[in-house]
């Protein structure tokens, strides 16, 4: 680790330079996941900085989830998991949510989800089929007055397909997008007669194609579902709803 913990100098803000140095070491795996960092005193001596500057850098690294500070034990390089990435994107989408973002999301779904359904048909497990079937059953039997639950079950069905694709990048990409959808679907199910029946029809078709491992049919069924979804959103969602 001698090439990491070297004198920082004083040309830039010290805490920022410390943060950048440690982040680079983590990115380059010079500091491995789970490894313990030197003590504050040791790092202050190695970097040639004050404890105040070091602590500010460590605080920012901890806030970003790159390190974990455990009282009485020390500081460790954190393991970044799928949920960490999803949570960051969730925050971004929540802050950016408006009609423009909705239009972009609908476009992205039309591009990605048919291919995701294709992957799910090829890679799904028996557990995936059981999960999808249970979600579809719950959606079908859900009280029509409980549009929020209907919207949530619809969202979870699409997420389960993304999980069945067995590609973690798919889940990281799509889960934050799906998290935005219940607020729009809640409006649609509550205001457009018969839309739940259309959704059930498409979900059953997608599930059956995935069950049969028919990748082309899964792709086509999902495309038809999303074409319908896009049509409904464009017709009934207006800027006053945001």
N, C-alpha and C positions, 0 to 999 in steps of 0.2 A: 504493500500500500504506500510505499515511500513516494511513488510518483504522483499520488493523489494529494497527500497532505504536505504541501510545500508552502513556503512563504508567499502570502497573497500580494503583498505590496499595498500601495495606497493611492493608485491612480484613479480608481473608480470607487463607488460606494462599496464598502467592504462587505456588508451583509449580502448585497446582490452578487458580488463575485464569489463569496463562499457558497451561496445557494447554487450558482451556476456550476461551480466546480464539482460540488457533490452530486448535482443532478446529472452532469455529464458522466461521472463515474458510475452512477446507477444505470444510465442508459447503455453505457458501453460494457456493463456487467463486470466492471472492475470491483464494484461493491455488489455482491450477489444478494439475491432475495433471502431474507432471514439473517443476513450477517449483522454482527454487532459493530456499531461505530465505536471509535475511541471515545474516551471520556471528554467532557468539555475542556478540562485542563489540558489534556494531551492535544486536542485539536487547536486550542488557542496557541499553544506553543508551536505546533507544526505550521499553522497558517501565519503566525506572527501577528495576531489580531487580539482585540479586547474581547472579554466575555460578552459584553453587550452586543457587539456586532455579530458574534457567533450565534448567540441565542435568537436574535432576530431572523437570521438565515434558517436556523433549525425550526423556528416557529412557522415560517412560511412553507418549508418542506413538509412539515407535519400537517399543515392545513390542506396542502395539495395531495396528501395521502402517500407521499413518497417514503416517509419514514414514520415510525411509531415510537413515541417516547413513553417508556414504561417506568413509572416511579419506583425507585429502589432496585431497578434492574439495569436500565441503560436505554440506549437508542438503537433501533434495528431498522434495516431496510424492509419496507413493506412489500407484500405480494399484491400486485394489482390484478384484480379479477374482473370477470365480465360485468358484474353489478356496478363496480366502480366506474367503468366506462359508460355504462347505461345511465347511471345517475348524473354524470356530467352532461351528457346530451339531453337528458330530461330537463335539466335546469336551463340549458340554452334554448330549447324549444318553448318552454314555458315563458321565458322572458321575451321571446321573439314572436309569440303567438298573435297572428292577425289574419286577415283574409288572404294576403299575399302568401303567407306561410302555408295556409290551407291549400291554396292552389298548387303550390310546389309539392306538397306532400301527396296530393292526389296524383300528380304527374309521376312522382317517384314510385308510388305504389303500382301504378299501371305498368311501369317498366320492370320492377323487381318481382312482384308477387307471383305472377305466372311462372317465372323460373324457379322461385322458391317452392311453389307447389310441385313442380316437376322434380326437384331434388327430394322433396318429402316423399313422393311416390317411390323413388328409388332407394331411399335410405331409411325409411320409417321402421320402427320396431313394433312389436305387438303392444307394448306399453303405450306408444304414441297413439295407436288406434283406439285403445281403451280410453285414453284421456280425451281424444277428439270426440268419441262417441258419447262420453259422459257430458261433455260441454254442450254438444248438440241436443242431447236429451233435456238438459237443464234449461237451455234456451227455449226449446219447444214448449215446455211445461210452465215457463215463467209467467207470473201474473202480468197480463198486458198493461195493467195500470202502473206496474213497476218498471218504467222505461229506463231508469238508471241501471237496474240490474240487467235488463236485456242488453243494454249497450255494453256493459262490462263483460257479459258472457260472449257477446259478439267479438269483442276485442281479444279475449282470452283464446277463442277458437283460432283466430289468425296467428296469435303468438305461438300457440301449440304447433301449428304448421311450420312456423319458422324454426322452432326447436327440433321438429322431426326432420328437418333438412340436414341436421347433424353437421352444421358448419357454424362455429362460434361467431364468426364475423357476421353472418346473417343475423343472428340474434342481437348482437351489439348494434347493428345498423337499424334493425326494424323495431325492436322493443320500444325505444323512445318515441318513434313515430306512432306506434299503436297506443301509447299512453295518452296521446292527444285526442284520439278518435272518440272515446265515449261521450265527450261533451257535445260533439256534433251528432252522433248517433242518437243520443238521448233526445235531442230536438227533433230528429227525423221520425223516430218511433212514436213520439208523442203527438206529432202533427200531420203525418202522412198515412192515411188509411191503407192497410194491406201491405205495407213495406216489410213488416216482419215476415210475412208469408213468402215474399220474394227472396229474402235473405235465407230463410230456411231451405228453400228449393236449391239455391246455389250452394249452400254449405253441404247439403246432402250429396250433391253431384260431385263436389270436390272431394269429400270424404270417401265416397265410393270409388273414385278414380285412384286415390291414394291407397285404399284397401286392396285394389286389384293390381297395384304397382304399375298402373298405366300412366306413364309420365306425360305422354302427349295429351291424353284426355284431362289429366289434372291441370296441365297448362291451359288448355282451352276452356275448361270450366271456370278456372280462376279469372281468366281474361274476361269472360262473359259477365262474371260477378262484378268485376271492377268497372267494366264499361257501364253497367247499370248504376253502380254506386256513383260514378262520375256524373252521369246524367242527372241523377237525383240531387247531388250536391249543387251542381251548376244551376239547376232549376229552382231549388227551394232555399238555398243558403244565400243570404244577402249581408252586406256590411253591417246592417243594424243588429245582427245577431252576435256581434263581437264587441 
